[in-house]
């Protein structure tokens, strides 16, 4: 038969109670550490969302600017041939006016020009 010493039982209870208190303290530390990690994770997630939204806005602005530039370039390119032909036409007109020739002169046009160039008598 096993004899139980009453002092031994009290010491065992005291040891198990201190073990439980020590485990509770460790669990509280772990819980606090997990809470801190969760809070940091939430902060990081919030900052990432802000950065993503900012990047989206920047990309939209860049796309809009690029699209406007592209439209403007297309307008400029479509104007260039017209402007070139207009400049060419003006140069021809200028050279013709210097040589006193009409661009398409027929005999009737020349007669009208000669008559209009004569001084009128009063």
C-alpha positions as CSV (number, residue, x, y, z in Angstrom):
1,X,0.0,0.0,0.0
2,X,1.2,3.5,-0.8
3,X,1.4,6.0,2.0
4,X,0.5,9.6,1.2
5,X,2.3,12.3,3.0
6,X,0.0,15.3,3.7
7,X,2.9,17.8,3.2
8,X,3.7,16.2,-0.1
9,X,0.1,16.8,-1.3
10,X,0.2,20.5,-0.3
11,X,3.5,21.0,-2.1
12,X,2.1,19.2,-5.2
13,X,-1.0,21.5,-5.2
14,X,1.2,24.6,-4.8
15,X,3.5,23.5,-7.6
16,X,0.6,22.7,-9.9
17,X,-1.0,26.1,-9.0
18,X,2.2,28.0,-9.8
19,X,2.5,26.0,-13.1
20,X,-1.0,27.0,-14.0
21,X,-0.3,30.7,-13.2
22,X,2.9,30.5,-15.2
23,X,1.1,29.0,-18.2
24,X,-1.6,31.7,-18.0
25,X,1.1,34.4,-18.0
26,X,2.7,32.8,-21.0
27,X,-0.6,32.6,-22.8
28,X,-1.3,36.2,-22.0
29,X,2.0,37.2,-23.5
30,X,1.3,35.1,-26.6
31,X,-2.2,36.7,-26.9
32,X,-0.7,40.2,-26.7
33,X,1.9,39.4,-29.3
34,X,-0.8,38.0,-31.6
35,X,-2.9,41.1,-31.1
36,X,0.1,43.3,-32.0
37,X,0.8,41.2,-35.1
38,X,-2.9,41.5,-36.2
39,X,-2.8,45.2,-35.7
40,X,0.3,45.6,-37.7
41,X,-1.1,43.4,-40.4
42,X,-4.3,45.6,-40.5
43,X,-2.1,48.7,-40.8
44,X,-0.1,47.2,-43.6
45,X,-3.3,46.1,-45.5
46,X,-4.8,49.6,-45.1
47,X,-1.6,51.2,-46.5
48,X,-1.5,48.7,-49.4
49,X,-5.1,49.5,-50.3
50,X,-4.3,53.3,-50.3
51,X,-1.2,52.7,-52.5
52,X,-3.2,50.6,-54.9
53,X,-5.9,53.2,-55.2
54,X,-3.3,55.9,-55.7
55,X,-1.7,53.9,-58.5
56,X,-5.0,53.3,-60.2
57,X,-5.7,57.1,-60.2
58,X,-2.2,57.8,-61.5
59,X,-2.7,55.2,-64.3
60,X,-6.1,56.7,-65.2
61,X,-4.6,60.2,-65.4
62,X,-1.7,58.9,-67.5
63,X,-4.0,57.0,-69.8
64,X,-6.2,60.1,-70.1
65,X,-3.2,62.3,-70.8
66,X,-1.8,59.8,-73.3
67,X,-5.2,59.6,-75.0
68,X,-5.4,63.4,-75.3
69,X,-1.9,63.6,-76.6
70,X,-2.7,60.8,-79.1
71,X,-5.9,62.6,-80.3
72,X,-3.9,65.9,-80.5
73,X,-1.2,64.2,-82.5
74,X,-3.8,62.6,-84.8
75,X,-5.3,66.1,-85.4
76,X,-1.9,67.6,-86.0
77,X,-1.0,64.8,-88.5
78,X,-4.3,65.2,-90.3
79,X,-3.8,68.9,-90.5
80,X,-0.3,68.6,-91.8
81,X,-1.2,67.5,-95.4
82,X,-3.9,70.2,-95.5
83,X,-1.5,72.8,-94.3
84,X,1.2,71.7,-96.7
85,X,-1.2,71.8,-99.6
86,X,-2.5,75.2,-98.5
87,X,1.1,76.5,-98.2
88,X,1.9,75.1,-101.6
89,X,-1.2,76.7,-103.0
90,X,-0.4,80.1,-101.5
91,X,3.2,79.8,-102.8
92,X,1.8,79.2,-106.3
93,X,-0.6,82.1,-106.0
94,X,2.2,84.3,-104.8
95,X,4.5,83.4,-107.7
96,X,1.7,83.8,-110.2
97,X,0.8,87.2,-108.8
98,X,4.5,88.3,-109.1
99,X,4.5,87.2,-112.7
100,X,1.1,88.9,-113.3
101,X,-0.5,85.7,-114.5
102,X,-3.7,84.3,-113.4
103,X,-3.7,80.6,-112.4
104,X,-6.1,79.6,-115.1
105,X,-6.3,82.4,-117.6
106,X,-8.5,82.1,-120.6
107,X,-8.8,84.7,-123.4
108,X,-11.9,86.2,-121.9
109,X,-10.2,86.6,-118.5
110,X,-7.2,88.3,-120.1
111,X,-9.6,90.8,-121.9
112,X,-11.4,91.5,-118.7
113,X,-8.1,92.1,-116.9
114,X,-6.8,94.4,-119.7
115,X,-10.0,96.4,-119.7
116,X,-10.0,96.8,-116.0
117,X,-6.4,97.9,-116.0
118,X,-7.1,100.8,-118.5
119,X,-7.6,104.1,-116.8
120,X,-11.1,105.4,-117.0
121,X,-11.9,108.7,-118.8
122,X,-14.0,111.3,-117.1
